[in-house]
């Protein structure tokens, strides 16, 4: 009944109706409207299958290393449902843009290195004794601030 007395705006936008209704009472809107709680988009803490680190091993030489933590099952999907079916690649974003990129080692992993990220396709099988490491040379597009 209330929506019909408020007109078309109330039927199209329930928040509009709530504001109109709350104006008819003596208490302010802020005390009548529920407080919105913003949910977190973070994953729950859990067991990691691998860890990846990007380090600058020398001036202008970087290394991305993937360390298996679950043995032979380290690179397998968590489950085969939905987006996990595709064997997600390993991706690492750089803090600054890079240029003049040249792969030094790890070409057998088929890395894709762009100005702002490195992507390594998931090899699907994991040999825990094999190093999964890509080294490359690059220069920063923007000058880096000097350490203080």
C-alpha positions in Angstrom: 0.0 0.0 0.0 2.8 2.4 0.9 4.5 2.0 -2.5 1.3 2.7 -4.4 0.8 6.0 -2.6 4.4 7.0 -3.3 4.1 6.7 -7.0 6.4 5.3 -9.8 9.7 6.3 -8.2 9.1 4.0 -5.2 8.3 1.0 -7.4 11.5 1.6 -9.4 13.8 2.4 -6.6 13.0 0.9 -3.1 15.6 3.3 -1.5 13.7 6.3 -2.8 10.5 4.8 -1.1 12.4 4.3 2.1 13.6 7.9 2.1 10.1 9.2 1.5 8.7 7.0 4.2 11.3 8.0 6.7 10.6 11.7 6.1 7.1 11.2 7.4 8.4 10.3 10.9 9.9 12.6 13.5 13.2 10.7 13.8 16.1 11.4 11.4 16.8 9.1 8.5 20.2 8.1 9.8 18.7 6.5 12.9 16.1 4.6 10.9 18.3 3.3 8.1 20.4 0.2 8.9 24.1 0.6 8.9 25.8 -0.9 5.9 28.6 -3.4 6.6 31.1 -3.7 3.8 32.0 -7.4 3.3 35.7 -8.2 2.9 36.8 -9.5 -0.5 39.8 -11.3 0.9 40.1 -15.1 0.8 40.0 -16.9 4.1 43.4 -17.9 5.3 44.3 -21.4 4.1 47.0 -23.8 3.2 49.1 -22.5 0.3 50.1 -24.7 -2.6 53.1 -22.7 -3.7 54.7 -19.4 -3.0 56.1 -16.9 -5.5 58.7 -14.2 -5.0 60.0 -11.5 -7.3 63.5 -10.2 -6.4 66.0 -7.9 -8.0 69.1 -10.1 -7.8 71.4 -7.5 -9.4 71.0 -4.0 -10.8 68.3 -4.4 -13.5 68.2 -8.2 -13.2 65.0 -9.7 -11.7 64.0 -13.2 -10.8 60.6 -14.7 -10.3 60.7 -17.9 -8.4 57.8 -20.3 -7.7 58.4 -22.7 -4.8 56.1 -25.7 -4.6 54.8 -26.3 -1.1 52.6 -29.5 -1.6 54.9 -31.7 -3.5 53.6 -33.1 -6.8 50.1 -31.6 -6.1 51.4 -28.0 -5.8 50.2 -26.8 -9.2 46.9 -28.6 -9.4 43.6 -26.6 -9.1 41.9 -26.4 -5.8 38.8 -27.9 -7.4 37.7 -28.5 -11.0 34.6 -26.4 -10.7 34.0 -23.0 -12.5 37.0 -20.8 -13.1 39.4 -23.3 -11.5 39.1 -25.6 -14.6 41.6 -23.7 -16.6 44.8 -24.4 -14.5 45.4 -20.7 -13.7 48.8 -19.3 -14.6 51.3 -17.7 -12.2 51.1 -13.9 -12.4 53.1 -11.3 -10.6 52.6 -7.5 -11.1 55.6 -5.2 -11.0 55.5 -2.2 -8.7 56.7 0.0 -11.6 56.6 -0.3 -15.4 59.5 -1.9 -17.1 61.1 -1.7 -20.6 63.9 -3.3 -22.6 63.0 -6.7 -21.2 65.2 -9.7 -22.0 64.8 -13.2 -20.6 68.0 -14.7 -19.3 66.9 -18.0 -17.9 63.7 -20.0 -17.6 62.6 -19.8 -21.3 61.5 -23.5 -21.0 58.6 -22.2 -18.7 57.3 -20.0 -21.6 57.0 -16.8 -19.6 55.2 -13.8 -20.9 56.8 -10.6 -19.6 55.2 -7.2 -20.3 55.8 -3.7 -19.0 53.8 -4.3 -15.8 53.5 -8.1 -15.2 55.0 -11.5 -15.7 52.9 -14.5 -16.5 54.1 -18.1 -16.4 51.7 -20.8 -17.7 50.8 -23.5 -15.2 53.0 -26.5 -16.2 50.2 -28.8 -14.8 52.8 -31.3 -13.5 55.1 -30.4 -10.6 58.5 -31.8 -9.9 59.2 -30.6 -6.4 63.0 -31.0 -7.0 63.0 -28.8 -10.1 63.6 -25.1 -9.8 60.8 -22.9 -11.3 62.6 -19.7 -11.8 62.7 -17.0 -14.6 65.4 -14.4 -14.6 65.2 -11.4 -16.9 66.9 -8.0 -17.5 64.8 -4.9 -17.6 65.0 -1.2 -16.9 62.4 0.9 -15.2 60.3 3.2 -17.4 60.1 5.8 -14.7 63.1 6.7 -12.5 63.1 5.0 -9.1 63.3 7.1 -6.0 66.5 6.8 -4.2 66.4 5.0 -0.8 66.5 7.3 2.2 
